[in-house]
């Protein structure tokens, strides 16, 4: 079994902590290890480090190697430019195909929060066993506990197998991120699951689907396959990526194939997509405040305070996000945290590169 960790992206909704040179997955936010280190460590009992591949951008490879000294250098796959998840996964699959095309590959984002690690590994093992049985594309679905509008959803279809006492289902439909009323309907229905962005399949299976559903991408990936391990590999990848059209694995493959299966996951998951998601994941004081740093509050509740180096005092406020770095201070309502991305866009428009 192999693991592919997708370590791209900028994490703009985690500004001002996440920056271009040091995106979210490279940060130590919990106070223990960086997010990418926690991700690798979490799957260690299931997948040896020699079988873990990390796909990242050129600007982050050196930092990754420093943070992951046990990871073989050749296991860090560098994309010259981000082209969304389908090319990223396809490139990794080509590397695994060279070793053993029938190997199962577990595809994971680099920056998720998992509270119950043993349950998480058990879910991956069940999905892997199903993937070994045939040409299936498996996705991990999370039972929603709130009407979340920031996630895509999957509708559970009929059961197709039982492994280790856990049923595996067909995916009846994929649904885009809903508005709040639709999300409430999904929650009440009981047959909808959050799309976690975690996948399990054989390398040969996903490459077959890419060839069928994204033939242009597959053709471009075969150019790279032909030079893997040669002196021209880097130059060819650079040239090919100039021509690749960005596409997500969800839109390009999972929503169009008839082979998608759902494995239900219950392991305390969050995609860590925003400061609000971090507030939900962290332990809180009696007033609902999640804190990193020294904090005093008077009639203040349900806020996230990330100010490791300063005393933060709040009086008479609630539902805030307060984040301090060496050069910036962010204060926003929790409900508006998705709009932090707009702040980053304004910084780009104003050419304020020192804050990006």
Beta strands, then each sheet from edge to edge (+ up, - down):
strand 1: 2-7
strand 2: 52-57
strand 3: 76-79
strand 4: 104-109
strand 5: 113-114
strand 6: 137-143
strand 7: 153-163
strand 8: 166-175
strand 9: 192-202
strand 10: 260-265
strand 11: 269-270
strand 12: 290-298
strand 13: 304-315
strand 14: 320-324
strand 15: 329-333
sheet 1: 3+ 2+ 1+ 4+ 9- 6+ 10+ 8- 7+
sheet 2: 5+ 11-
sheet 3: 12+ 13+ 14+ 15-
end
